[in-house]
Amino acid sequence: MTAARPERPLVKICGLREEATVLGMAGRPVDYVGFVFAPSKRRVTPEQAARLQAAALRTPMRSGRPPRTVGVFVDPAPEELERTLAEVRLDVVQLHGRETPEMCREYARRFGVEVWRALAAEAEDGGGWTGPDRLAEYQGAVSTVLIDTAGGGTGRTFRWELIPAYMDAARRNGLRLFVAGGLSPDNVGDLLASYTPDGLDVSSGVETDGVKDNAKIAAFAERVDRP
């Protein structure tokens, strides 16, 4: 599969838990909304996600279409994915654990969903680290690779100077590249001044006291749309 490049970086707002947050994004340049099924303070049940997806489907974004829905999982058993997808028909399954390229291919084939793979942009210990070269393993297995700070969900950025090497590797392998990790309305303009990934994923950076903040979501999305 060859990924088409968007005209601007796509925006994914992740870790949603409240219908009011989804409804409050109407008319914004938001492309994806994410629901976390892995252990996390932002975790939702399939039943909660189904209600959030229903809210998303009746909320057109600036494109005139509703956002696509993404489920975030860490090392899910096939049975967990099957149960979740029976309850909420996600557009994308985003994998954050030790899932192999073969597993990604199998999940895409078995469940008929788009699969994204999240990878740490930098190794914590450096041992056996292959960096952007790892993306070749996922050619044809996923549509999108998302690079994040090691550990994920930390609210910290990684070294952005690594982004060009990942962008080059993504292009060579027909993948889209999303960037996550510590993004916020305050720093996304700095990132876009130097780099143009295919998409940006934000969660804690659009929260106030641990709760999604529609004003911050609007500010983030508008700065991506018109940096």
Secondary structure, 3 states (H helix, E strand, C coil): CCCCCCCCCEEEECCCCCHHHHHCCCCCCCCEEEEECCCCCCECCHHHHHHHHHHHHCCCCCCCCCCEEEEEECCCCHHHHHHHHHHCCCCEEEECCCCCHHHHHHHHHHHCCEEEEEEECCCCCCCCCCHHHHHHHHCCCCCEEEEECCCCCCCCCCCHHHHHHHHHHHHHCCCEEEECCCCCCCCHHHHHHHCCCCEEEECHHHEECCEECHHHHHHHHHHHHCC
